[in-house]
Amino acid sequence: MENSISILNARIVNEGTIVTGDVIVENGRIASVGSSTPSQRKGKVIDACGAWLIPGLIDDQVHFREPGFPEKACIRTESMAAVAGGVTSYMEMPNTRPPTIDQARWQEKMDIAARDSHAHFGFYLGATNDNLEEIRRSDPKRIPGIKVFMGSSTGNMRVSDPDILEAVFKASPTLVATHCEDDDIIARNMVEFEQRYGADIPPGCHPEIRSREACLASSKLAVELARRHNTRLHVLHITTREELELFGTGPLDSKSITCEACVHHLLFNDDAYGTLGHRLKCNPAVKKETDRQALLQAIRENRIDVIATDHAPHTVLEKNQPYKSAPSGLPLVQHSLPILLDLVAQGSLDIQTVVSKSSHSVAELFGIPHRGFIREGYWADLVLCQIHPEGEGYSDPVLLSRCGWSPFEHRPLRGKVMSTFVDGQLVWDGHRICGKPDVQPLQFAR
């Protein structure tokens, strides 16, 4: 039977509970959750042997580089890496070449993904200083949000005109997602460090150049604009303990202003620049251990609402350049769930919180129907996963991102994705991609 499976003896992690049982999938949807009899079972039978079964992760921030950067990535390769990392749906950013700043470019990406993607997909529209009418034309049921670079980005995608920034917050028909760093502060810091080091700025200076002050000033501005215009605001990749004070705790449905943390900011601190160098360079920067611990605490207390990756691949050749030439961003989506399981193994998070912040909350925040939960009638986007015993870290047999490297090549992670199912179809078996699923564009119930 097409897209029908029976997963038995799993520890089902869903909506704050862990229950041992079976999940029966029929024609791509979850038919039953709980105990089952042989007569109820459909299609291929899989004995989970006590592994965790969780809803597929929904990553609300990735950069798949298509069109425009074929040497780094494309939708086909990066979506394969995504499902290997337990990600069954993603929302991709607009800073491609050309950038996704009008409806025609947005539709071009949708068409590519319908043909090539291995996971369900959505694409942001980017804001610029001169595309306000395109923003107004956006369909909130089809576009996850309007991406606003309040700090630097590629091409013309920084919204530098204060009047236009106000207008975007006022006119957007859907959620506004912001990258918050203040370019004026960064520029002043850069002058100081160039005077000190010349062209050979050490990698560890990155969090001082793209400083906590730059992040806080820009995030404050975004929150002020959202409150002024009653805008639905989602602030991406928070990195400092000071920024966290801008956001409230409590249930997601009580908030109109939300924020996100990314997996690398939860795992690394600034000590890692010594071993990874520019391979750790990303915007906003990985900062101090006190910031990392503050982010983890903010997740536990429901101040941070979503966990994502900000997957942003570049080639090793590019990363090996001097500081000003080395691009920011690192490949992460294949390691999304393994990183989070590593944090569970460390005792920093529990598995229920991981599922809440990487699946449930993303579906709720963006209004994605029938995904993000293990519920009868929902699409069967599912992941079987486990944690290896201490000292038995798991290394991927193959890196699927086209850039061909990983920041975890010399740091095995204890989390392993054993199987990933997209609409009930096995697409990753723990070692290889098993096939191309029939994926769907994400819909947003707004």
N, C-alpha and C positions, 0 to 999 in steps of 0.2 A: 504494500500500500504506500503510495507516494507520501514522503515526508511524515511517515508514521513510525514511532519508536516507543519502546517501553524501557524506562530507566528504573531499575529496581535497587532497593537497599541503599538509597542515597541519604545523606544528611542534608535535608532541604533547608536552605537558609533563606528566609523570606519574612519581611515585615516584622523584624525583631525577634523571630523565633528560629530555633533549629529543631526540626522534627525528622526522625528517621521514617522513610516511606518510599513510595513509588510515584513516578510521574508518567502518565500515559499521554502520548502525543498522537493525534490523528489529523492527517491532512494539514500539517504545519501548525496546528493550534493545540493548546493544552486541553486534553479531554477530561483528565481527572488528576487529583493530587491526594495522596494518602496511601492506604493499603489497596492492593489489587489482587484479583484472582486470575488464574491462567486464562480463563475465558475472556477477561477484559483486556488482555494485553494485545497490542497492535504492533505490526511490523517487526523490525529488528529488536531483540531483547538485549539490553546492556545491564550487566551487574556492576553497580557502582562500588560495591564492597566497602561501603562506609565513607566514600569520598564526599566532599561538599558538592551540592548541586545549587547553583546560584543563577539568578537572571543575568543575561548578557549585559556587560557594561555598556553604557551610553556615554561616549566621550564628546563633550560639548566644545572641544577646542583642539583641532588638529590642522596641520599644514601639509597637504599632500602634493603641492608644487606643480599641479597641472591645471592649466597649460603654462608652458614657459620655461621649465627647469628640468628637462628630461634627464640630465646627468645626475640629478639629486633623487628624483622620485616621480611617481605618477599614481593616479588613483588605483590602478590595478595592483601595483606592488605594495603600496602602503595599506590598502584595505586587506590584502593577504596578511601583512604583518599585524594588522589590527585583530583579525579573528584568531591568530595565533596567540595574541595577548589577552584573549577573553573579551574583546570589544566587538559587539555585534551591530552597533549603530554609531555613527559619528556625525559631527557637524564641522564642516571645513571652512577655513578662513579665506578672506578675499584677496590677500596680497600675493596673487599670482602674476604672471606676465602674459597678456595684459591683465590688470587688476579687475576683479569682479565688482564693478561699480555701476553697471546698468543691467537692465532686464535681459538683454540679448546675451551678455557674457554669462550671466547667471544661468540662463537656459542652456548654454553651451556646456557648462559643467554638469548640469542635470542629465544631459544626453550622454555625456561620456560615462558618468557613473552608472546610468541604466544599462549600459553595455558592458562595463568593465569591473564594477565594484563587486567585492565579495561580502560586503556588509551594507546594511541600510544606511541611507545618506541624507544629509541636508546641507545647504550652502548658505552662508551669510552673504549679505550685500554690504559692501564697504562704503563708508561715508567719506566724502572729499569736500573741498571748499566750493565745489561747483556742481554737485549732483543732487541737490535737495529735491527736485521734482522726481527723480528716480526713486528716492527714498519714500516719498509720499505714495508712489505707485506700487510699492511692495505689498504682496499678499501675505498677511500675517499667518494664514493657514498653511503656507508653503515655504516661507522663509523663516528660519529660526530666530533671526535677529539682525539688527543693523550693527556692524562692527565699527567702532570709533577708536582710531588710534590717537589718543591724546598725548602720546609721545611719538618718537620717530618710527617710521616704517619705510618700506620700499616705495619707490615711485612717488606719486603725489597723494599718498593715503593718509598723511597726517592732517588732521583738521586744525589748522593754525589760526583761522580767523575767529575771534571770540563771538562775533555776531552769528556766524554760520553754526558754530558749536551750540549756541543757544537755540538756534532754529531747528537743528537736528533733534535736540532733546524735546523740543516743543512739538515737532511735527511727526516724529516717527510713529507709524501705525502699529509697531510691534516693539518687543524688547530691545533695549540698547545695551550692547555688550562693549565694555571699554578696556583698552590697554592703557594703564595709568602710569605714566612717568613724565616728569616735567623737563622738557628739552632745554630750557634756559639754564636750569640748575646743572644738568648734565654737561652742557657746553662749558660752563665756568669750571666745573671739575676737570674736564678734559684739558683745558688750557693749563691748569695747575700741574697735572700729571705729565703732560708733554714737556713742560719746563723742567720737571724733575728727572724724567727718564729719557727724553727724546722719543725716537720711534720705537724703542724696545721696552714698552710698558709691560711689566710682569702680569701674568694672568690673574694673580690674586688681588690686583688693584681694581678689577672690574666692579665689585660691589661698592667700592668707594667712589668710583666715577659715576656709575648708575646707582646713586646713593639712596639710602632710606628717606632722606629729605625729599628727593625727587619723586619717589613713590607716594609719600604721604601728601605732598602738596597737590599732586594730580588727582589722587583718590578723593581728597577733600573737595576739590572742585567738582568732580563727577557727582558726588553725593549731594552737594549744594544745588547743582543744576537739576538733578532728578527731583529733589524736594520742591524746588521752585515751580517746575512744570508738571509735577505729578507723573513723571516718567517711570516706566518699569525698567529698572536698572539692574544689570548684572556685571559686577566688577570681576574681571578675570585675574588669575594668577597673583593673588595677594602674597607678599613675601616678608612683611615686617610686622612685628608685634604692635607697633604704633598704629598702623592702619586698621587693625582689628577693632579698635575702639570706635570706629565709624559705623560698625554693624551690630545689630541686635542679636540676642539669642532667641530661642523659641522655635515654634513650629514654622515650617516653610509657608504654609498657607496664610500666615499672619503678616508676611513681609512683602513689601513692594520693592525693596532694595536688598539684593543678595550678593554673595561673593563666593569665590572659588579658590581652591588650592590645587597645585599641580604636584604630581608624584615626585619629581626630582627635588622640589623644595621641601618635601617631607622626608626624603631619604638622605640628602647631602647637606653638609654645611660648608663654610668657606675653607676648611682644612683640605677639602678635596681638590682645590685648585693646584695644590702641590703635586698631585699625582696625575690629574687629568688635564691640567693646563687649559688651553683654549677649547678643548673638547667639552668643558663644563660651561663655557661662556654662553649665556642666554640672557634674554631680556624679559622681565626684570631679573636681576642677578640672584644667584644663590647667596644667602647672607649668613649670619652667625648662628651658632648652635642655639642661642636663646630665642632667635626667631623661629627656627625649626621646631623647637619645643612649644613655642606659643601657637604655631599653626596646628600642631597635633592636639593641643588642649582646646583650641577653638573648634576643631572638628568634633571633639568629644562633647562639647557643651552646646552644639548646634549654633555656633556663631558663623562658622563656615558651612555652606549649604551643599557644595558640590566638589567632587574630586575629578580632575581631568588630567591630560598629559601635556598639552601644548607641544605635541610631536612636531618637530621642525628639522628635518634632515638636511645636512650639508655634507659635502665630500671631505674626506680626510685631507686632501690637498688644500682645500680652502681653510680648514681648521688649523693647518700647520703654518699658516701665514702669521706675520707679526700682528700685534694686538689690534690696531686700527683696521687692518684688512681682513682679519679672521671674522667670519660672520657669526651671529648669535643664533643659538638653537641647537638642539640635539635630538637624535632619534630615540623615541621612548615608547611608541604605541605597542610594540611587540612585548614589552616588559611591563605593561600597565598593571595587570593583575598579579604577576609575579612580584613586583615591587610591593604592592599592597599586602600580599600574603607574607612577604618578608617582614613588614611592619607588624603584622599579626603575630608572627613567630617571635618577634622582639618584645611583644607585650605592649607596643605603642598604641595599637588599635585592636578592636575585636572584629570578628568576621561579620557580625550583624551590622556594625557601623560601616564597614567597607561596602557592603551591599547597599545600605541606605544611601550613602553619599555618591556612589558611582553608578547606581541603577535607579532605585526608587525616586530619589530626589531630583534627578535629572529629568525623568519622565514627568514628574509633577511640575517642576519649574517651567518646562517648555510646553507642557500640555500635550504630551505624546500619548495618544490613546493605545491601549492594548499592548504596551511594551513596558519593560522595566520591573515587572513583578512576576512571580510564579502563581498565577491565578487561572482557574478554569475559564476557558474561552479566550485567553490571551495568546498572542503569537508565541511560539516555542523558541524564543531566543534564550538559550541555556548554555551553561558552562559547568563542566565537571572539573574540580581542581583539588589540590592537596598541598600540604606543607611537608617537605622532606625533613627527616630528623636532623638535628644539629650536626654539622660537619659533613653533610651530604647535599651541598648546594647543587642546584640544577642549572646546567648550561644548555642553551638552545642548540639543537643539532645544525640549524642553518639560520642565518640572519636573512630575513625576507625584505627588509627595507632596501631600496636600490642603492642607498649610499654605502652599504656594506660594512658598517662598523657599529659598535655599541659602547656606551660608557660602562657596561657591565661585563666586558670581555674578561676582565681580571678580578671581578667581584661576583662570584656565583650567588644567585638568589635562591632562597629556600622554597619559594612558591613555584608551583608548576601548573600549567593549564593542560589537563589531560585530554579534554574533548571540548570542542565548541560547536554548537548547533545554531543555525540561522533558519528561522521558520521551520524547525524540525529536521533540517538537513545537516548531516555531519559535514563540517567544512575543515576541521582541524582535528587530528587524532593524537596529538601530543608530539608528533614527529614530522608531519607533512600536511600540506594542503590536500584535501580529499576531493575537491570538486568546486565548481562555480554554482552558488545557490541562485535562486530566483529572488533577487533583492527588490526592495521597494523604497521609493522616496518617503522620508518621514513626513507625517502630517502633524499639524499643530492645532489642537482644539482651543481656539481663542475666539 
